[in-house]
Amino acid sequence: MARKIPEINAGSMADIAFLLLIFWLVTTTMDTDTGIVRRLPPPPDPNTKPPDIKERNVFNVLVNKNDRLMVEGRVGDIRTLRAETKEFLSNPANKEDLPEKRLENIPGLGQFQVSKGIISLKNDRGTSYDMYIQVQNELTAAINELRDELSKQKFGVKFSDLSDKSAIDAIQKAIPVSISEAEPENIGGK
């Protein structure tokens, strides 16, 4: 008579493997890539000459390799960048050294003075990622605060709380995101 080969009960091993898999799924985190949300403009037509931009319409922000901020040619501070940006873009007193405005008919808002202001951001190759993100956050926060103020004035709610697509479009046309970011280079600094 032939001898039977002993078998190993694998049922309990499968249970243990399943429990280890569940433990691994519960205890690990999956990092997701995040970034700065910006919609890029369409590529320029190579046959079209770029428009001339007056110096008064450009808000220059430079960050050197030592994470020092230069705003409009003078030493800046990250804590005041948001307020300076809001002042520049809104130009409430129509000062001659701040950006011009153009009158536009915006559906939902009517005739509105839209700033021709552009924020020009330039970083050194040695700028730290932390400083780069801080500057981006402050510039974006300035635009968001201006949009919130206009939205509250016209629609009674913050911009982020708007649900009507036409109201969102109107606020975005009235206060566009006009940030021009140059290719990083060696700016220097002490």
C-alpha positions as a printed Julia matrix, in Angstrom:
190×3 Matrix{Float64}:
   0.0     0.0     0.0
   1.27    3.45   -0.93
   2.08    5.9     1.78
   0.23    9.21    1.82
   2.34   12.36    1.6
   1.6    14.65    4.53
  -0.07   17.95    3.55
   0.33   21.32    5.18
  -2.84   23.16    6.0
  -2.36   26.46    4.14
  -5.67   27.95    5.22
  -4.2    29.63    8.28
  -1.27   31.01    6.22
  -3.7    32.64    3.8
  -5.52   34.21    6.76
  -2.25   35.59    8.12
  -1.22   36.95    4.69
  -4.62   38.61    4.33
  -4.35   40.21    7.78
  -0.84   41.49    6.98
  -2.11   42.99    3.73
  -4.99   44.71    5.52
  -2.6    45.99    8.21
  -0.28   47.41    5.55
  -3.14   49.15    3.69
  -4.5    50.69    6.89
  -1.19   51.91    8.3
   0.49   53.33    5.2
  -0.29   56.61    3.52
  -0.15   57.25   -0.16
   1.34   60.65   -0.89
  -0.29   62.5    -3.71
   1.54   65.04   -5.78
   0.42   68.57   -5.17
   1.38   71.75   -6.9
   0.48   75.31   -7.57
  -2.8    75.51   -9.43
  -2.43   77.81  -12.4
  -3.93   77.8   -15.84
  -1.28   78.61  -18.39
  -2.1    81.05  -21.16
  -2.2    79.72  -24.7
   1.13   79.81  -26.53
   1.69   83.14  -28.29
   1.34   83.37  -32.03
   4.9    83.57  -33.41
   3.74   86.04  -36.08
   2.26   88.46  -33.55
   4.4    91.09  -31.83
   3.96   91.01  -28.02
   2.17   94.08  -26.64
   4.18   96.89  -25.09
   3.71   96.98  -21.33
   4.28  100.2   -19.45
   6.64  100.02  -16.49
   3.95  101.37  -14.16
   1.84   98.27  -14.91
   4.53   95.82  -13.72
   5.01   94.83  -10.06
   8.53   93.4    -9.84
   9.22   90.75   -7.2
  12.72   89.22   -7.03
  13.99   86.52   -4.68
  17.76   86.03   -4.52
  19.79   82.94   -3.6
  19.78   83.96    0.08
  15.95   84.11    0.11
  16.0    87.89    0.33
  13.02   89.58   -1.24
  13.2    92.64   -3.48
   9.89   94.34   -4.23
   9.86   97.14   -6.76
  13.63   97.61   -6.44
  13.75   97.87   -2.66
  14.21   95.33    0.12
  10.9    93.64    0.79
   9.36   91.58    3.56
   7.27   88.45    3.07
   4.91   89.71    5.82
   3.99   92.82    3.82
   4.06   91.32    0.3
   0.34   90.5     0.31
  -0.71   94.04    1.28
   1.69   95.6    -1.24
   0.36   93.35   -3.99
  -3.25   94.19   -3.16
  -2.44   97.92   -3.15
  -0.7    97.6    -6.51
  -3.44   95.61   -8.24
  -6.39   97.58   -6.87
  -4.85  101.08   -7.16
  -7.78  102.55   -5.24
  -6.56  106.17   -5.49
  -5.64  105.92   -9.21
  -2.05  106.91   -8.49
   0.21  107.64  -11.47
   2.89  105.19  -10.28
   0.46  102.26   -9.95
  -1.16  100.36  -12.84
  -3.62  101.78  -15.27
  -7.16  100.51  -15.47
  -9.34   99.78  -18.46
 -13.11  100.05  -18.41
 -14.75   96.75  -19.36
 -18.35   95.68  -19.56
 -18.46   92.45  -17.55
 -21.7    90.46  -17.56
 -23.03   90.35  -14.0
 -20.97   93.35  -12.89
 -21.61   95.95  -15.59
 -18.96   98.58  -16.28
 -15.89   97.73  -14.21
 -12.37   99.15  -13.96
 -10.01   96.18  -14.55
  -6.37   96.62  -13.57
  -3.73   96.3   -16.27
  -1.28   95.31  -13.52
   1.03   92.33  -13.99
   3.07   90.71  -11.23
   6.54   89.81  -12.49
   8.16   87.14  -10.31
  11.8    86.2   -10.74
  13.76   83.73   -8.62
  17.43   82.91   -8.34
  18.44   79.33   -9.04
  19.54   79.1    -5.4
  16.21   80.26   -3.95
  14.92   77.73   -1.44
  11.73   75.88   -2.26
  10.21   77.09    1.02
  10.74   80.75    0.13
   9.47   80.18   -3.4
   6.24   78.66   -2.04
   5.84   81.44    0.56
   6.08   84.11   -2.15
   3.66   82.23   -4.43
   1.22   81.83   -1.52
   1.31   85.53   -0.66
   0.77   86.62   -4.28
  -2.11   84.17   -4.71
  -3.61   85.18   -1.36
  -3.57   88.85   -2.42
  -5.55   88.03   -5.57
  -7.93   85.79   -3.61
  -8.56   88.52   -1.02
  -9.33   91.07   -3.75
 -11.74   88.58   -5.33
 -13.37   87.9    -1.93
 -13.83   91.63   -1.3
 -15.43   92.22   -4.7
 -17.59   89.11   -4.39
 -18.86   90.17   -0.96
 -19.58   93.67   -2.29
 -21.45   92.48   -5.41
 -22.93   89.12   -4.4
 -22.84   89.1    -0.58
 -20.61   86.0    -0.27
 -16.92   85.19   -0.5
 -15.57   84.21   -3.91
 -14.85   80.66   -2.75
 -18.52   80.3    -1.69
 -19.96   81.35   -5.07
 -21.87   78.6    -6.84
 -23.2    80.52   -9.84
 -20.86   79.97  -12.81
 -21.64   83.39  -14.31
 -20.79   85.15  -11.02
 -17.52   83.2   -10.75
 -16.6    84.14  -14.34
 -17.46   87.79  -13.67
 -15.18   88.0   -10.62
 -12.37   86.2   -12.47
 -12.63   88.67  -15.37
 -12.71   91.63  -13.0
  -9.65   90.44  -11.05
  -7.55   88.19  -13.28
  -4.52   86.22  -12.12
  -1.73   88.14  -13.88
   1.48   86.55  -12.63
   4.39   86.33  -15.03
   7.13   84.04  -13.83
  10.55   84.3   -15.45
  12.97   81.42  -15.84
  15.18   81.19  -12.71
  18.69   82.51  -13.13
  21.58   83.6   -10.98
  20.39   86.93   -9.57
  22.95   87.01   -6.78
  22.67   88.84   -3.51
  24.38   88.97   -0.19
